[in-house]
C-alpha cells in the first residue's frame, strides 16, 4: 500500500486541483434525484482490495453528480464558505500526522498550536486577552457546550433565552438539555428587544451578531447589562459574522461582545478554513473546566495545563489547529481583510442593483455580505423564482421566511467569487423572473 | 493563491510521504517540555501573507518535536490507530470538495455515501440489517447522543448504568445530562455482573465489548435480557473492539449486541480511517429523529429522507463518509481481516513472551490485541519502568490501574507494526527493567 502512496497522492492532488480549476462549470446545486447515488453504489462492501485509482475515477462518475458545490464561486446560499487552498492542503498534513488530542502528552503540538492559533484569531477580531478559546466541530456544539456550562453553574434555572431570529441550534440545545426556550420579540430591524428581555430565571441568554436569516445584530451592550444584573451567562453567537471583526471599520457591529461569558465564531464559514472549525472563546475557562473535566478539583495543581478535552464534549480531537494556522499565515491579516472587504463591496453592488430595479425590493438592512430581497408578487411567485434559478444550476441562492414573508437571500462569502459571478446571479434572477 | 496550488500540494504530499517513510525513526512520545511549542511561535498573527512553503518548513522545525507519533508502528499506548494511506488521501479529497452536510440537498453525495458506507460496515461486522447508522466525531459524542435519546423517551428515569470498567465518556454523558451514574461491580475477568444489574429505574445501560482498560467483554446477552425486561435502552460501546467483528472467528465476543438499541464503534481506531470517524448504529432511528429533529412530526411525510442532521447533535457535518469509503474499498474485507488477525497474532506472541519470562505476569485475559501485564515488584517500580521505557522514545506504552493495582498495557493496532516492532518493545521493557 505505502509503495504507491506518492503515486496515489499525485492522482488525488491532481483531481483536487483540476476540480478547483473547473468548479465554476458545475451546476452549483446538485441536480440528482434522491437515491441516485445509493443506486449507483454496490449494496455490499468489496471482499478484495481495490486500487485507490478506482476510488478517484468513481469521484467523477458517481460522486460529482451528487455534489452541491460549496466551493463554487457561484454558491450564494446559506452562508457561502471556502475551503481555501492552504486550508485544503493542511487537511492532508493533518491526516498524515493523524494526531489524537486527549491529554497534552498525546500531542503537545496539537494542544499548544490550538491555544496559539485561537489566540491569534482572538487578536484579529479584537476580543480582550482574558478570553481563552478552543476549537469545536460546529457552532451547534459550541452553543450546546456553553449552555451546559451555564446550566451547571445555575442548575435551578431551567430557561434558555434568545431572540426569535436566533439560530435553531438554540432550540436544539434547549431540547437536548431539557430546558425551556424563551424567544424574545425583535424590532423592525430583526434585533432582540432588550426592553422585553427577562433574564432573571434564565441560566443563559444567546445574543446573535449576524443572525442566520437576515444577519441582524442584537444590541449586545444592553443585553449584556441585563445579563450582568441577573447573573445570567451571556453567549454571543457570531458564527458567520465574527470573521468581519477582522476589519476595524466593522468592529462597531460587535460592540459589547467583550462583555459576554462566551463567544462563538466559525472560521469554516467566512475565513477560508475547510469544514469543520468552529472557535469558542470564554472569559470563564475555569467554569468550562468545572463542567466538563472528570478530574476532581482537589487533584489539580494550579499550574496544570488545561487539557482541551477538559473544556469540551469529545475526549479526542483532530489537529484542526493546523489548518487554522496555515490559513492565518497564508492570508495574513491583510489578506483576510481584503477578502471580507471585497465581499462587502460585492454585496453592496448587488444590493444597489436590486434597489434600482423596478419590481424588486431589499427586505432587510444589510450589515455584512448578505442581501435579503424579493420580487414584487406573492410568496409563491418568489418561491417559484428561486426554484427556477437553482434548477438552472448557474447559481445557488437560498431563502428565509419571517412573519410568513418569504425572502430570497444572496450571501457572498466564497473567496473565489468575482463581480462577474455576482452579476451572473442578478442576470439569472431577472431572466427567470421575466420568464415566469 | 490557486496558481501555486499544484506546487504547494506537491510540497505537502512529499512532506507527508516522507513523514510516513521515516515515522519509525522519531521518538514515539514527544520529548518536549510544556510550553516549548508556544514559545517557538510568534505571539501575534502575521499581518502579511506568507507562502505555504513556510508552513511546511515549520512542520519540521516547530511542529514535529511536539508530535506524539500516533502513526508510528511503535506506538502501543491507549489504543493504537492508523491513518492509512487511502484514508489520508481521502482527507485531501474531502477538504477539496468541502461539503457541508445539513439537509440532503446541501450534499446528496455526502448523505447517501454516509448511509451506504455505514451500511457496508454494518455488514462487515455482522449486525442485522434493521440497524441504521451515521458517523459522529468520537464515541464520546455517540454515547452522549444515545443517552440523550434514551432520556428523551423516559424523562423520569434519571439514572445511567454501566460497569465500573466502562469508559469515562459514560461519566461525562451522565454529568452533562444531569443523570446519576450507577456503576455495576465486575467479576474476576472485569465483566459487568448481570446479577447485580438493576436497570428498572435507568433510562439507559451501557455495556462494553472491549473496555478501555483491559478490553473486558461484558455479558451482553444477559444485560440485554435485563434491559428488555426493564424497558431500558441498551447501548453497546465497542469503540475499539468492534473492528474485530470483521473476522467471523471473533464474532462470539459480540454475541448479543444485535439486541442493543444502539451500538458504537470507531473506524478511526482499528480500521485505518484517520481521526475522526466514529459510527453509531441504532435499531431505533425513529427515536433518534424524535430526540434530535427540529422538524415537528406532523410536518413530515413518511417517505421523507432522514437528513443526518436530524439524528445527531451538530447541524453541519464533514464528508467523512468519503474516507470510510476509500478505506473499505482499498483494503476490502480480506485486507481488514488480515490486519486484525496479524495484530492478534502479534499480541499473542508478546503475551507468550511475558508469560514465559520469570518475574513478569499477564494481568488480564487477552481477547483482542491488547496485552495487560506487569513486572514483579511494587506499583511504583512498574510506574518507573513505564516512564523509562517511554522516555527512551523507542516505543510508547500506557498503563491502567484497577483496585489500586497498576498494569502496563501494550496495544497492537497500527497497520505498519511488524513483529520486529513488538519484539523491540519487549527488548526495551526487559532492558529498562534490568537497569532499574
Contacts between the chains, C-beta under 8 A, distances in Angstrom:
chain1	res1	chain2	res2	distance
A	1	B	84	7.1
A	1	B	85	5.2
A	1	B	86	7.5
A	1	B	330	7.2
A	2	B	20	6.4
A	2	B	21	7.7
A	2	B	85	5.7
A	2	B	416	7.6
A	4	B	85	7.6
A	5	B	17	5.4
A	5	B	20	6.6
A	5	B	85	4.7
A	5	B	89	7.8
A	6	B	13	7.1
A	6	B	14	7.7
A	6	B	17	5.0
A	8	B	85	6.7
A	8	B	86	7.3
A	8	B	89	5.8
A	9	B	13	4.4
A	9	B	16	7.4
A	9	B	17	6.5
A	9	B	89	5.7
A	9	B	92	7.8
A	10	B	10	7.9
A	10	B	13	7.0
A	12	B	89	4.4
A	12	B	90	7.9
A	12	B	92	5.2
A	12	B	93	5.9
A	13	B	6	7.1
A	13	B	9	4.4
A	13	B	10	7.0
A	13	B	13	5.7
A	13	B	92	6.8
A	14	B	6	7.7
A	15	B	93	6.9
A	15	B	96	7.5
A	16	B	9	7.4
A	16	B	92	6.0
A	16	B	93	6.4
A	16	B	95	7.9
A	16	B	96	3.4
A	17	B	5	5.4
A	17	B	6	5.0
A	17	B	9	6.5
A	19	B	96	5.7
A	19	B	97	7.2
A	20	B	2	6.3
A	20	B	5	6.6
A	20	B	96	6.7
A	21	B	2	7.7
A	29	B	105	6.8
A	30	B	105	7.0
A	30	B	107	7.3
A	30	B	108	5.0
A	30	B	109	7.2
A	32	B	108	5.3
A	34	B	104	6.6
A	34	B	108	7.1
A	34	B	305	5.9
A	35	B	112	7.4
A	36	B	108	7.4
A	36	B	112	7.9
A	37	B	108	6.1
A	37	B	109	5.6
A	37	B	112	4.1
A	37	B	113	6.5
A	37	B	116	7.7
A	38	B	112	4.7
A	38	B	115	6.7
A	38	B	116	5.8
A	41	B	112	7.9
A	41	B	113	7.5
A	41	B	116	5.0
A	44	B	120	6.8
A	44	B	123	5.9
A	45	B	120	3.7
A	45	B	121	7.4
A	45	B	123	6.1
A	45	B	124	5.6
A	45	B	328	5.2
A	45	B	329	7.9
A	45	B	332	7.5
A	45	B	333	6.2
A	46	B	328	7.1
A	46	B	329	5.6
A	46	B	332	4.6
A	46	B	333	7.0
A	47	B	332	5.6
A	47	B	333	4.7
A	47	B	334	5.9
A	48	B	332	4.6
A	48	B	333	7.7
A	48	B	334	5.7
A	48	B	335	7.8
A	49	B	329	7.7
A	49	B	330	5.9
A	49	B	331	5.6
A	49	B	332	4.3
A	49	B	334	7.2
A	49	B	335	4.7
A	50	B	329	4.7
A	50	B	330	6.2
A	50	B	332	6.8
A	51	B	330	7.3
A	52	B	85	7.6
A	52	B	86	5.3
A	52	B	89	6.6
A	52	B	326	7.0
A	52	B	330	5.5
A	54	B	329	6.7
A	55	B	86	7.0
A	55	B	90	7.5
A	55	B	325	7.1
A	55	B	326	5.0
A	55	B	329	5.8
A	55	B	330	6.9
A	56	B	93	7.9
A	59	B	93	6.9
A	63	B	97	8.0
A	63	B	109	5.0
A	63	B	113	7.2
A	63	B	322	7.7
A	64	B	109	7.8
A	65	B	109	7.8
A	66	B	107	7.3
A	66	B	108	4.1
A	66	B	109	3.2
A	66	B	110	8.0
A	66	B	112	6.5
A	66	B	113	7.8
A	67	B	97	6.2
A	67	B	99	6.8
A	67	B	107	6.6
A	67	B	108	7.8
A	67	B	109	5.2
A	68	B	99	7.5
A	68	B	105	6.5
A	68	B	106	5.5
A	68	B	107	5.3
A	68	B	108	7.2
A	70	B	97	7.8
A	70	B	98	5.2
A	70	B	99	6.1
A	70	B	100	5.7
A	70	B	106	7.9
A	70	B	107	7.8
A	71	B	96	7.6
A	71	B	97	6.8
A	71	B	98	5.2
A	78	B	100	7.9
A	78	B	102	7.6
A	78	B	106	7.5
A	81	B	98	6.8
A	81	B	100	6.7
A	82	B	98	7.5
A	83	B	95	5.4
A	83	B	96	6.8
A	83	B	97	7.8
A	83	B	98	3.2
A	84	B	1	7.1
A	85	B	1	5.2
A	85	B	2	5.8
A	85	B	4	7.6
A	85	B	5	4.7
A	85	B	8	6.7
A	85	B	52	7.6
A	86	B	1	7.6
A	86	B	8	7.3
A	86	B	52	5.3
A	86	B	55	7.0
A	87	B	95	6.8
A	88	B	92	7.0
A	88	B	95	4.2
A	88	B	96	5.4
A	88	B	98	7.5
A	89	B	5	7.8
A	89	B	8	5.8
A	89	B	9	5.7
A	89	B	12	4.4
A	89	B	52	6.6
A	89	B	92	7.7
A	89	B	95	8.0
A	90	B	12	7.9
A	90	B	55	7.5
A	90	B	95	8.0
A	91	B	91	5.1
A	91	B	92	6.3
A	91	B	94	7.0
A	91	B	95	3.6
A	92	B	9	7.8
A	92	B	12	5.2
A	92	B	13	6.8
A	92	B	16	6.0
A	92	B	88	7.0
A	92	B	89	7.7
A	92	B	91	6.3
A	92	B	92	4.4
A	92	B	95	7.4
A	93	B	12	5.9
A	93	B	15	6.9
A	93	B	16	6.4
A	93	B	56	7.9
A	93	B	59	6.9
A	94	B	91	7.0
A	95	B	16	7.9
A	95	B	83	5.4
A	95	B	87	6.8
A	95	B	88	4.2
A	95	B	90	7.9
A	95	B	91	3.6
A	95	B	92	7.4
A	95	B	274	4.3
A	96	B	15	7.5
A	96	B	16	3.4
A	96	B	19	5.7
A	96	B	20	6.7
A	96	B	71	7.5
A	96	B	83	6.8
A	96	B	88	5.3
A	97	B	19	7.2
A	97	B	63	8.0
A	97	B	67	6.2
A	97	B	70	7.8
A	97	B	71	6.9
A	97	B	83	7.8
A	98	B	70	5.2
A	98	B	71	5.2
A	98	B	81	6.8
A	98	B	82	7.5
A	98	B	83	3.2
A	98	B	88	7.5
A	98	B	274	5.1
A	98	B	275	5.8
A	99	B	67	6.8
A	99	B	68	7.5
A	99	B	70	6.1
A	99	B	275	7.1
A	100	B	70	5.7
A	100	B	78	7.9
A	100	B	81	6.7
A	100	B	275	5.3
A	102	B	78	7.6
A	104	B	34	6.6
A	105	B	29	6.8
A	105	B	30	7.0
A	105	B	68	6.5
A	106	B	68	5.5
A	106	B	70	7.9
A	106	B	78	7.5
A	107	B	30	7.3
A	107	B	66	7.3
A	107	B	67	6.6
A	107	B	68	5.3
A	107	B	70	7.8
A	108	B	30	5.0
A	108	B	32	5.3
A	108	B	34	7.1
A	108	B	36	7.4
A	108	B	37	6.1
A	108	B	66	4.1
A	108	B	67	7.8
A	108	B	68	7.2
A	109	B	30	7.3
A	109	B	37	5.6
A	109	B	63	5.0
A	109	B	64	7.8
A	109	B	65	7.8
A	109	B	66	3.2
A	109	B	67	5.2
A	110	B	66	8.0
A	112	B	35	7.3
A	112	B	36	7.9
A	112	B	37	4.0
A	112	B	38	4.7
A	112	B	41	7.9
A	112	B	66	6.5
A	113	B	37	6.5
A	113	B	41	7.5
A	113	B	63	7.2
A	113	B	66	7.8
A	115	B	38	6.7
A	116	B	37	7.7
A	116	B	38	5.8
A	116	B	41	5.0
A	120	B	44	6.8
A	120	B	45	3.7
A	121	B	45	7.4
A	123	B	44	5.9
A	123	B	45	6.1
A	124	B	45	5.6
A	137	B	137	5.8
A	137	B	314	5.6
A	137	B	318	8.0
A	138	B	314	4.2
A	138	B	315	6.3
A	138	B	316	5.2
A	139	B	315	8.0
A	140	B	313	6.1
A	140	B	314	4.5
A	140	B	315	4.7
A	140	B	316	7.5
A	141	B	313	6.2
A	141	B	314	5.7
A	144	B	313	6.5
A	148	B	176	5.4
A	151	B	178	7.8
A	155	B	178	7.2
A	168	B	294	5.3
A	168	B	315	7.3
A	169	B	315	6.2
A	171	B	294	5.5
A	172	B	292	7.2
A	172	B	294	6.3
A	172	B	313	7.5
A	172	B	315	7.5
A	175	B	291	7.8
A	175	B	294	7.7
A	176	B	148	5.4
A	176	B	291	7.7
A	176	B	292	7.7
A	176	B	313	7.1
A	177	B	177	7.5
A	178	B	151	7.8
A	178	B	155	7.2
A	178	B	178	7.7
A	274	B	95	4.3
A	274	B	98	5.1
A	275	B	98	5.8
A	275	B	99	7.1
A	275	B	100	5.3
A	275	B	316	6.9
A	275	B	318	5.1
A	275	B	319	8.0
A	276	B	314	7.9
A	276	B	316	7.0
A	276	B	317	7.7
A	276	B	318	5.4
A	291	B	175	7.8
A	291	B	176	7.7
A	292	B	172	7.2
A	292	B	175	8.0
A	292	B	176	7.7
A	294	B	168	5.3
A	294	B	171	5.5
A	294	B	172	6.3
A	294	B	175	7.7
A	305	B	34	5.9
A	313	B	140	6.1
A	313	B	141	6.2
A	313	B	144	6.5
A	313	B	172	7.5
A	313	B	176	7.1
A	314	B	137	5.6
A	314	B	138	4.2
A	314	B	140	4.5
A	314	B	141	5.7
A	314	B	276	8.0
A	315	B	138	6.3
A	315	B	139	8.0
A	315	B	140	4.7
A	315	B	168	7.3
A	315	B	169	6.2
A	315	B	172	7.5
A	316	B	138	5.2
A	316	B	140	7.5
A	316	B	275	6.9
A	316	B	276	7.1
A	317	B	276	7.7
A	318	B	137	8.0
A	318	B	275	5.1
A	318	B	276	5.4
A	319	B	275	8.0
A	322	B	63	7.7
A	325	B	55	7.1
A	326	B	52	7.0
A	326	B	55	5.0
A	328	B	45	5.2
A	328	B	46	7.1
A	329	B	45	7.9
A	329	B	46	5.7
A	329	B	49	7.7
A	329	B	50	4.7
A	329	B	54	6.8
A	329	B	55	5.7
A	330	B	1	7.3
A	330	B	49	5.9
A	330	B	50	6.2
A	330	B	51	7.3
A	330	B	52	5.5
A	330	B	55	6.9
A	331	B	49	5.6
A	332	B	45	7.5
A	332	B	46	4.6
A	332	B	47	5.6
A	332	B	48	4.5
A	332	B	49	4.3
A	332	B	50	6.8
A	333	B	45	6.2
A	333	B	46	7.0
A	333	B	47	4.6
A	333	B	48	7.7
A	334	B	47	5.9
A	334	B	48	5.7
A	334	B	49	7.2
A	335	B	48	7.8
A	335	B	49	4.7
A	416	B	2	7.6
